[in-house]
Amino acid sequence: MPVDVTRRRFRSGDTSDQLPYSKKAVHRALRNTIGQELKASYEVPRELPHEISTLLMHLSRVEGRS
């Protein structure tokens, strides 16, 4: 659900989570909305791509030697 922030006025010191329309609350709402839209538009892969899996295995071996 989009958040209408066009009629809100902010002060530069409004960073408290306690204020319902603080900049922090607006940023959180925007971030959540963007995340929901991305989840609706793109499928999240269930497995790692082969290249990343190979790099992680290599990293595990290198860290195991230390």
N, C-alpha and C positions, 0 to 999 in steps of 0.2 A: 504494500500500500504506500504510494508516494506521500511524502511529507511536504505540505505547503509552507515554505519559509519566506515567502515574498512579503508578508505583512509583519514580520518580526523585526524588531530593532535590537541590536546587540551592542553591548559595551565591551571594550577591549579586555576588561577584567572578568568577563563572564566565562569562567572555566569550571565552575563547580558542577558536579553531577547532580546536586540537589535542585538546581534550577531546571524546570521542565523544558525551557527553550534556549538553553545555553548553547554556545558554539559546539561544545563537546557532544551534547545530545543530538544536535543537527548532524554533525559529522558521523556519529554512530548510526543514525537513521539512514543517511545517504549510503554509508558503507554496507549496511544490511540490505538496502534496496538493490544496490548494484550486485551484491552477492546472490540475491534471489534471482535476479534477471539472468546472470551468468549461468546459474544452475539450471534454469529453465531452458536456456539456449544451447548449452553444451553438455555433452555426456562426460562424466568423470571417469577416467580410465581406472580399471580394477587392478591392472598389473603394471609394473614398471617397464618402461621401454628397455630393450636389451642392452643398449649402450649404458644406461644409468645403472642397471643391475650389475654389469661387468665392472664398472668403476667402483661401485660399493663393495663388491667382493675383493677387488684389488686393494682398496683402502683398508678393509678389515684385515687382510694379510699383512699389510705394511704396519698397521697399528699393533698387530700381534707380535711382531718382531721387537718392538720397543720395550 
